[in-house]
């Protein structure tokens, strides 16, 4: 073991947007330090981790008016590669789409629709993801949990803001999936810990209350909230004939909001006729056979659904994006072995990121860039012992204290990981006064969890995010 003191390792490169505007990229690690005390006496700042960031700033912009967006993905265990090279950054992955994937080694192109046109961007990889690691001699476990993660990402945001003179800049957070839970908690944490008030949150594939997706005995909520997504996926695969998607979704939402929860709650109190009607309705909406729906007692767990839907075609459908299909090694099992939508995207994004950092941003490292790692597991939720994991309460608190805080929620109709109807349910319960309800906007896309892999959705989402930033500046 060497006894070196870690130092920031940032590489600066100069670039130009497709519009002709010059920008600067600063890529590398920032040292995360913690105040240490011995017997109550302060004895310095100890290096605990080195966190990898990629920051893009538009040259010549006024830092007092130029917004800055801090972006991260989820997992837990995901780097920021998906938002970075999928929709927000100045370069983007070219991989094709469901049913028309390109072969390796895929492609990388300029992103004319980058959010850098509207806001500076800082992509953050939490500890143990990307090139972020615990400092030599330190264990990463403290950062592999809800609070440690929020505090470490919050400290990097504070540190970057301070060093770059951006305390007076409008500020936004962009999180995807678990990153939306992180963003909601960070909005409250940054306010209460540092007095840093934000202008907006971009919550992409939002999940702020885990109970909405927990298929546990006694919790029938998830079955109802997933139903419209099942209907959307069935529609995509031709199981609703020529009906428009909007019509199918409206029918599924109406049933999921009223009659379906009632039928589940009635249990064995349903009459024979009532049960038969419920079975027929769920089967028609989801594209599954009535016998199957009856055998699972009207309760369609999501992995079982993705495995069952196209069984007659010897296909499985994706969890992250139900538009994607694949093959399982065992056509008779109940739970598929791998998500075909994840299999479709991990290769293109890995190749693009590893090339881009070295070839374009001049950052080199022999470490593996952890695109999506299980090394953060087990993830600690000790703060929620005896309760389900949630952060909607912290978002509500932040909004009540900062009534200018705006929230953008992006949903993919074919997202089987964080269903759009579950996000709507969570925000319907958000404890904010009616005067603030207009601060929340929803946008929907005919794609999945990473809706930007679908080119029409990427273009529309880019425009929606740009409009959100502009509209949040008063």
WOLIN-V232485 format. One record per residue. N is the residue number from 0. PSI is psi in whole degrees, 0 to 359 (NA if undefined). D_LAST is the distance of its C-alpha to the last C-alpha in whole Angstrom. Layout:
n=N psi=PSI d_last=D_LAST
n=N psi=PSI d_last=D_LAST
This chain:
n=0 psi=134 d_last=53
n=1 psi=154 d_last=52
n=2 psi=55 d_last=50
n=3 psi=146 d_last=48
n=4 psi=120 d_last=44
n=5 psi=147 d_last=41
n=6 psi=157 d_last=39
n=7 psi=143 d_last=36
n=8 psi=84 d_last=37
n=9 psi=136 d_last=34
n=10 psi=134 d_last=35
n=11 psi=131 d_last=33
n=12 psi=155 d_last=33
n=13 psi=140 d_last=31
n=14 psi=176 d_last=30
n=15 psi=133 d_last=29
n=16 psi=163 d_last=26
n=17 psi=338 d_last=28
n=18 psi=351 d_last=25
n=19 psi=354 d_last=27
n=20 psi=133 d_last=25
n=21 psi=147 d_last=26
n=22 psi=161 d_last=25
n=23 psi=136 d_last=27
n=24 psi=134 d_last=28
n=25 psi=118 d_last=29
n=26 psi=136 d_last=31
n=27 psi=200 d_last=34
n=28 psi=143 d_last=34
n=29 psi=137 d_last=33
n=30 psi=127 d_last=35
n=31 psi=119 d_last=34
n=32 psi=148 d_last=36
n=33 psi=142 d_last=36
n=34 psi=135 d_last=38
n=35 psi=148 d_last=41
n=36 psi=145 d_last=43
n=37 psi=119 d_last=47
n=38 psi=39 d_last=49
n=39 psi=355 d_last=45
n=40 psi=134 d_last=45
n=41 psi=128 d_last=43
n=42 psi=24 d_last=44
n=43 psi=185 d_last=41
n=44 psi=120 d_last=39
n=45 psi=132 d_last=41
n=46 psi=127 d_last=39
n=47 psi=332 d_last=39
n=48 psi=160 d_last=37
n=49 psi=113 d_last=36
n=50 psi=133 d_last=33
n=51 psi=131 d_last=32
n=52 psi=152 d_last=29
n=53 psi=117 d_last=28
n=54 psi=135 d_last=25
n=55 psi=125 d_last=24
n=56 psi=134 d_last=22
n=57 psi=128 d_last=21
n=58 psi=138 d_last=24
n=59 psi=0 d_last=22
n=60 psi=151 d_last=19
n=61 psi=116 d_last=17
n=62 psi=345 d_last=17
n=63 psi=338 d_last=14
n=64 psi=341 d_last=12
n=65 psi=121 d_last=13
n=66 psi=159 d_last=12
n=67 psi=135 d_last=16
n=68 psi=125 d_last=17
n=69 psi=124 d_last=20
n=70 psi=147 d_last=22
n=71 psi=159 d_last=25
n=72 psi=206 d_last=27
n=73 psi=251 d_last=29
n=74 psi=263 d_last=33
n=75 psi=148 d_last=34
n=76 psi=5 d_last=35
n=77 psi=141 d_last=33
n=78 psi=182 d_last=32
n=79 psi=13 d_last=29
n=80 psi=325 d_last=31
n=81 psi=309 d_last=29
n=82 psi=324 d_last=26
n=83 psi=305 d_last=27
n=84 psi=4 d_last=29
n=85 psi=318 d_last=28
n=86 psi=325 d_last=24
n=87 psi=319 d_last=22
n=88 psi=173 d_last=24
n=89 psi=351 d_last=26
n=90 psi=154 d_last=29
n=91 psi=154 d_last=30
n=92 psi=142 d_last=33
n=93 psi=110 d_last=35
n=94 psi=357 d_last=37
n=95 psi=199 d_last=38
n=96 psi=181 d_last=37
n=97 psi=127 d_last=39
n=98 psi=353 d_last=42
n=99 psi=49 d_last=42
n=100 psi=142 d_last=42
n=101 psi=156 d_last=42
n=102 psi=160 d_last=45
n=103 psi=149 d_last=45
n=104 psi=19 d_last=44
n=105 psi=205 d_last=41
n=106 psi=169 d_last=38
n=107 psi=132 d_last=35
n=108 psi=162 d_last=33
n=109 psi=145 d_last=30
n=110 psi=94 d_last=27
n=111 psi=337 d_last=25
n=112 psi=12 d_last=22
n=113 psi=144 d_last=22
n=114 psi=349 d_last=18
n=115 psi=341 d_last=19
n=116 psi=334 d_last=18
n=117 psi=334 d_last=14
n=118 psi=142 d_last=15
n=119 psi=156 d_last=18
n=120 psi=136 d_last=20
n=121 psi=113 d_last=22
n=122 psi=130 d_last=25
n=123 psi=129 d_last=27
n=124 psi=115 d_last=30
n=125 psi=163 d_last=31
n=126 psi=133 d_last=35
n=127 psi=358 d_last=38
n=128 psi=162 d_last=36
n=129 psi=229 d_last=35
n=130 psi=9 d_last=37
n=131 psi=134 d_last=36
n=132 psi=157 d_last=39
n=133 psi=149 d_last=40
n=134 psi=155 d_last=41
n=135 psi=129 d_last=45
n=136 psi=355 d_last=47
n=137 psi=150 d_last=44
n=138 psi=143 d_last=44
n=139 psi=351 d_last=41
n=140 psi=326 d_last=41
n=141 psi=338 d_last=39
n=142 psi=357 d_last=36
n=143 psi=61 d_last=37
n=144 psi=167 d_last=36
n=145 psi=303 d_last=33
n=146 psi=315 d_last=32
n=147 psi=323 d_last=33
n=148 psi=311 d_last=31
n=149 psi=314 d_last=28
n=150 psi=321 d_last=29
n=151 psi=317 d_last=30
n=152 psi=321 d_last=27
n=153 psi=323 d_last=25
n=154 psi=321 d_last=27
n=155 psi=322 d_last=27
n=156 psi=314 d_last=23
n=157 psi=316 d_last=24
n=158 psi=314 d_last=26
n=159 psi=317 d_last=25
n=160 psi=316 d_last=21
n=161 psi=312 d_last=24
n=162 psi=334 d_last=26
n=163 psi=11 d_last=24
n=164 psi=43 d_last=22
n=165 psi=21 d_last=18
n=166 psi=333 d_last=18
n=167 psi=5 d_last=15
n=168 psi=146 d_last=13
n=169 psi=138 d_last=11
n=170 psi=142 d_last=13
n=171 psi=154 d_last=14
n=172 psi=139 d_last=17
n=173 psi=117 d_last=19
n=174 psi=150 d_last=22
n=175 psi=137 d_last=25
n=176 psi=237 d_last=28
n=177 psi=334 d_last=29
n=178 psi=338 d_last=26
n=179 psi=323 d_last=24
n=180 psi=316 d_last=26
n=181 psi=315 d_last=25
n=182 psi=318 d_last=22
n=183 psi=315 d_last=21
n=184 psi=323 d_last=24
n=185 psi=323 d_last=22
n=186 psi=318 d_last=19
n=187 psi=316 d_last=21
n=188 psi=314 d_last=24
n=189 psi=324 d_last=21
n=190 psi=310 d_last=20
n=191 psi=329 d_last=23
n=192 psi=319 d_last=25
n=193 psi=354 d_last=23
n=194 psi=25 d_last=20
n=195 psi=107 d_last=18
n=196 psi=139 d_last=15
n=197 psi=161 d_last=13
n=198 psi=329 d_last=9
n=199 psi=158 d_last=11
n=200 psi=136 d_last=15
n=201 psi=107 d_last=17
n=202 psi=107 d_last=20
n=203 psi=119 d_last=22
n=204 psi=68 d_last=26
n=205 psi=139 d_last=25
n=206 psi=99 d_last=27
n=207 psi=357 d_last=26
n=208 psi=107 d_last=30
n=209 psi=340 d_last=33
n=210 psi=338 d_last=35
n=211 psi=347 d_last=34
n=212 psi=18 d_last=35
n=213 psi=113 d_last=39
n=214 psi=66 d_last=42
n=215 psi=152 d_last=44
n=216 psi=132 d_last=47
n=217 psi=347 d_last=45
n=218 psi=97 d_last=42
n=219 psi=355 d_last=42
n=220 psi=316 d_last=38
n=221 psi=323 d_last=37
n=222 psi=319 d_last=40
n=223 psi=319 d_last=38
n=224 psi=336 d_last=35
n=225 psi=343 d_last=36
n=226 psi=314 d_last=38
n=227 psi=326 d_last=35
n=228 psi=318 d_last=35
n=229 psi=317 d_last=39
n=230 psi=320 d_last=39
n=231 psi=317 d_last=36
n=232 psi=318 d_last=38
n=233 psi=320 d_last=42
n=234 psi=315 d_last=40
n=235 psi=324 d_last=39
n=236 psi=19 d_last=43
n=237 psi=17 d_last=44
n=238 psi=6 d_last=45
n=239 psi=21 d_last=44
n=240 psi=225 d_last=45
n=241 psi=9 d_last=44
n=242 psi=140 d_last=41
n=243 psi=147 d_last=37
n=244 psi=318 d_last=35
n=245 psi=322 d_last=33
n=246 psi=318 d_last=36
n=247 psi=315 d_last=38
n=248 psi=320 d_last=34
n=249 psi=317 d_last=34
n=250 psi=317 d_last=38
n=251 psi=319 d_last=37
n=252 psi=318 d_last=34
n=253 psi=318 d_last=36
n=254 psi=319 d_last=39
n=255 psi=334 d_last=37
n=256 psi=336 d_last=36
n=257 psi=287 d_last=39
n=258 psi=324 d_last=42
n=259 psi=310 d_last=42
n=260 psi=324 d_last=41
n=261 psi=315 d_last=44
n=262 psi=318 d_last=46
n=263 psi=319 d_last=46
n=264 psi=329 d_last=46
n=265 psi=329 d_last=49
n=266 psi=229 d_last=51
n=267 psi=6 d_last=55
n=268 psi=350 d_last=54
n=269 psi=139 d_last=53
n=270 psi=166 d_last=56
n=271 psi=319 d_last=58
n=272 psi=318 d_last=56
n=273 psi=318 d_last=53
n=274 psi=317 d_last=53
n=275 psi=320 d_last=54
n=276 psi=319 d_last=51
n=277 psi=317 d_last=48
n=278 psi=315 d_last=50
n=279 psi=320 d_last=50
n=280 psi=312 d_last=47
n=281 psi=319 d_last=45
n=282 psi=316 d_last=48
n=283 psi=320 d_last=46
n=284 psi=321 d_last=43
n=285 psi=347 d_last=43
n=286 psi=6 d_last=46
n=287 psi=161 d_last=48
n=288 psi=144 d_last=52
n=289 psi=324 d_last=53
n=290 psi=319 d_last=55
n=291 psi=313 d_last=53
n=292 psi=321 d_last=50
n=293 psi=318 d_last=53
n=294 psi=331 d_last=55
n=295 psi=14 d_last=51
n=296 psi=40 d_last=51
n=297 psi=3 d_last=48
n=298 psi=109 d_last=46
n=299 psi=98 d_last=45
n=300 psi=145 d_last=44
n=301 psi=317 d_last=41
n=302 psi=325 d_last=44
n=303 psi=319 d_last=46
n=304 psi=312 d_last=45
n=305 psi=331 d_last=44
n=306 psi=328 d_last=47
n=307 psi=327 d_last=49
n=308 psi=311 d_last=47
n=309 psi=29 d_last=49
n=310 psi=322 d_last=52
n=311 psi=339 d_last=54
n=312 psi=3 d_last=52
n=313 psi=40 d_last=53
n=314 psi=156 d_last=49
n=315 psi=158 d_last=47
n=316 psi=160 d_last=43
n=317 psi=150 d_last=40
n=318 psi=309 d_last=38
n=319 psi=326 d_last=35
n=320 psi=108 d_last=35
n=321 psi=356 d_last=38
n=322 psi=336 d_last=38
n=323 psi=145 d_last=40
n=324 psi=162 d_last=44
n=325 psi=188 d_last=47
n=326 psi=145 d_last=50
n=327 psi=154 d_last=51
n=328 psi=338 d_last=55
n=329 psi=107 d_last=56
n=330 psi=1 d_last=55
n=331 psi=358 d_last=56
n=332 psi=164 d_last=54
n=333 psi=331 d_last=51
n=334 psi=122 d_last=49
n=335 psi=159 d_last=48
n=336 psi=323 d_last=49
n=337 psi=150 d_last=46
n=338 psi=115 d_last=42
n=339 psi=335 d_last=43
n=340 psi=324 d_last=39
n=341 psi=318 d_last=39
n=342 psi=329 d_last=42
n=343 psi=329 d_last=40
n=344 psi=337 d_last=37
n=345 psi=323 d_last=39
n=346 psi=308 d_last=41
n=347 psi=317 d_last=38
n=348 psi=324 d_last=36
n=349 psi=313 d_last=38
n=350 psi=314 d_last=40
n=351 psi=315 d_last=37
n=352 psi=313 d_last=35
n=353 psi=326 d_last=39
n=354 psi=312 d_last=39
n=355 psi=313 d_last=36
n=356 psi=320 d_last=36
n=357 psi=316 d_last=39
n=358 psi=320 d_last=39
n=359 psi=321 d_last=36
n=360 psi=359 d_last=34
n=361 psi=27 d_last=38
n=362 psi=128 d_last=38
n=363 psi=144 d_last=41
n=364 psi=143 d_last=42
n=365 psi=354 d_last=45
n=366 psi=150 d_last=43
n=367 psi=135 d_last=43
n=368 psi=113 d_last=39
n=369 psi=94 d_last=39
n=370 psi=307 d_last=36
n=371 psi=111 d_last=37
n=372 psi=148 d_last=40
n=373 psi=4 d_last=42
n=374 psi=349 d_last=42
n=375 psi=353 d_last=40
n=376 psi=146 d_last=42
n=377 psi=135 d_last=42
n=378 psi=134 d_last=39
n=379 psi=128 d_last=39
n=380 psi=39 d_last=37
n=381 psi=334 d_last=39
n=382 psi=341 d_last=36
n=383 psi=22 d_last=37
n=384 psi=126 d_last=40
n=385 psi=4 d_last=41
n=386 psi=163 d_last=38
n=387 psi=155 d_last=36
n=388 psi=131 d_last=33
n=389 psi=154 d_last=30
n=390 psi=6 d_last=26
n=391 psi=327 d_last=25
n=392 psi=324 d_last=25
n=393 psi=326 d_last=24
n=394 psi=316 d_last=20
n=395 psi=318 d_last=21
n=396 psi=318 d_last=21
n=397 psi=321 d_last=18
n=398 psi=324 d_last=16
n=399 psi=325 d_last=18
n=400 psi=326 d_last=18
n=401 psi=90 d_last=14
n=402 psi=1 d_last=12
n=403 psi=354 d_last=9
n=404 psi=122 d_last=11
n=405 psi=153 d_last=11
n=406 psi=127 d_last=14
n=407 psi=127 d_last=15
n=408 psi=118 d_last=19
n=409 psi=129 d_last=21
n=410 psi=139 d_last=25
n=411 psi=128 d_last=28
n=412 psi=332 d_last=31
n=413 psi=20 d_last=33
n=414 psi=110 d_last=32
n=415 psi=7 d_last=35
n=416 psi=316 d_last=34
n=417 psi=83 d_last=31
n=418 psi=144 d_last=31
n=419 psi=325 d_last=28
n=420 psi=332 d_last=30
n=421 psi=320 d_last=30
n=422 psi=318 d_last=26
n=423 psi=318 d_last=26
n=424 psi=314 d_last=28
n=425 psi=315 d_last=27
n=426 psi=335 d_last=23
n=427 psi=336 d_last=25
n=428 psi=2 d_last=26
n=429 psi=126 d_last=23
n=430 psi=74 d_last=24
n=431 psi=154 d_last=20
n=432 psi=156 d_last=20
n=433 psi=330 d_last=20
n=434 psi=338 d_last=16
n=435 psi=358 d_last=15
n=436 psi=330 d_last=17
n=437 psi=351 d_last=14
n=438 psi=353 d_last=12
n=439 psi=130 d_last=15
n=440 psi=146 d_last=16
n=441 psi=140 d_last=19
n=442 psi=144 d_last=20
n=443 psi=147 d_last=24
n=444 psi=146 d_last=26
n=445 psi=60 d_last=30
n=446 psi=201 d_last=31
n=447 psi=215 d_last=31
n=448 psi=310 d_last=30
n=449 psi=76 d_last=29
n=450 psi=341 d_last=28
n=451 psi=353 d_last=27
n=452 psi=345 d_last=31
n=453 psi=113 d_last=31
n=454 psi=314 d_last=30
n=455 psi=323 d_last=29
n=456 psi=321 d_last=27
n=457 psi=315 d_last=26
n=458 psi=316 d_last=25
n=459 psi=319 d_last=23
n=460 psi=319 d_last=21
n=461 psi=316 d_last=20
n=462 psi=321 d_last=18
n=463 psi=317 d_last=17
n=464 psi=319 d_last=16
n=465 psi=316 d_last=14
n=466 psi=324 d_last=12
n=467 psi=315 d_last=11
n=468 psi=313 d_last=10
n=469 psi=319 d_last=8
n=470 psi=345 d_last=6
n=471 psi=0 d_last=6
n=472 psi=7 d_last=4
n=473 psi=NA d_last=0
